[in-house]
Amino acid sequence: MTWLRKRAWIYGLLLAVFTWWSMGKTEFEWSSFREFDDAVTFVREQFFPPSFDIAPNLIDPALVTLAIAFLGTFFALLSAVPLSFAAAKNTAANPVLYYLLRFFLSILRSIPEIVFGLIFVVVLGLGPFPAVIAILLHNIGVLGKLISELIEAADPGPQEAMKSVGSGRRIGNLFAVVPQIWPNVLSHYFYRFEVAIRTSLILGFIGGGGIGQKLINDFNSFQYSAVTVEVLFIMLLVIVVDLFGAFVRKRVI
Amino acid sequence: MIELDDVTVYYPKAEEPAVSGVHLSLYPGEFVCVLGPSGAGKSTLIRTINALQPVTEGQVLIQGKNLQQMPEADKRKWRSRAGMIFQHFHLIPRLTVQQNVLTGLFGKRRSFANAVGFFNESEKQKVRRVLEEVGLLDMAQRRVEALSGGQKQRVGIARALMQEPEVFLGDEPVASLDPGTARSVFGILKDVHDKQHLMSLINVHDVALARSFATRVIGLAGGEVIYDGPPDQLDNGNLERIYGKSIHT
């Protein structure tokens, strides 16, 4: 008897072959790790000490980044909740609509925010608004899928109870399902909010405004000590959102 | 009056029917206990009466009207008059006792009023009265997860009472409870039944409970009615026919 069965060895071998192939494709070289010393020196010499004197000028761009992330994900949540009920097997009113919506959500999810951003910057012009739309569309797809899966995993008992008291389908679903999934919906929402802060930075690189736009401008003009402060602001934003999310979840649960 | 006329139910892909050729007439005031081994068709039978389970053949007649052929709105109306109590309570987690009980009114109110949670003074008084009846008034604001099994089932009964039902349907309402709590919950059911002169059809595994409380017993085996009569005639021979083995009670 061995701990690993024959099948496990085959999977291990396949994994090793795929890893070797990926390393070839990405020009992965162990010897390159020696150059990391240079990176450490570069960061130590160029990024420090941080230029904290620019901090007052970063407050407004940081708030713009926060607003982009919040508005994009909040409107996405508002859109995704009703769509999820039509895209969940156990609550969908119409099987054709169910498959169409699932397909629609997959499409939204498969297009990265940066692609939406590039399109909307061209169509709507530079600024935070195209970034909000890019985050909104992608997150409808993500939250729609996550919430519809939560709905499908909900205990069917309360739904049956609502049906047995003569309640209509929509009200029955609302009362039987929403209280069950709400803490997890919030959890997913705050995670996506946190991700959206990082995404809005990238969108700033292509003209989406906020602290990301400042960061890329400073990086391109070799103002690395300013970049350090901008990165610290971003870290602060993510930590604040994470703490706020934990506080809200604790209150709700 | 409720009549089951040659009712047969097949589940999808099942070769044998869950309920086969059942003829029954149920009258107001009757407290009927349905006995039978697991898989005998007890739950299916109960669920045909409020159209949670459609029948494959035959018909369920509610005051002479074929339930299967009723429009969905009429089915909902009927369900709002048939209080159902479930083995696993089917309460809505995270809501309070009072909020769960108020959902019993959902079939009788407008969707908008339900969605916004607006309840008038008489409805609030009613929920207090019902909670008092099942002995849970002091727990009205507690979340249902914090309750014991017996208390949860009393919330289930209170929700059914809010419907002002003509019929009580119980799908093994005491199967998840210890014997003492089961007897106490059954006692509440019977009290409410007697006070409001309801028609009750309750699935139960405990023969002693059926003997103590029922005015009529129906025995099911393999989806067919094996026994239909008063509890005092339910002798060991009948029980052996229902359960397929000797039962000592």
Interface residues (C-beta under 8 A of the other chain):
Chain A: D155 G157 P158 E160 A161 M162 K163 S164 V165 G166 S167 G168 R170 I171 G172 L174 F175 A176 P179 Q180 W182
Chain B: N50 L52 R76 K77 W78 R79 S80 R81 A82 G83 M84 F86 H88 F89 H90 L91 I92 P93 R94 L95 T103 G104 L105 F106 G107 K108 S111 N114 A115 R159 Q163
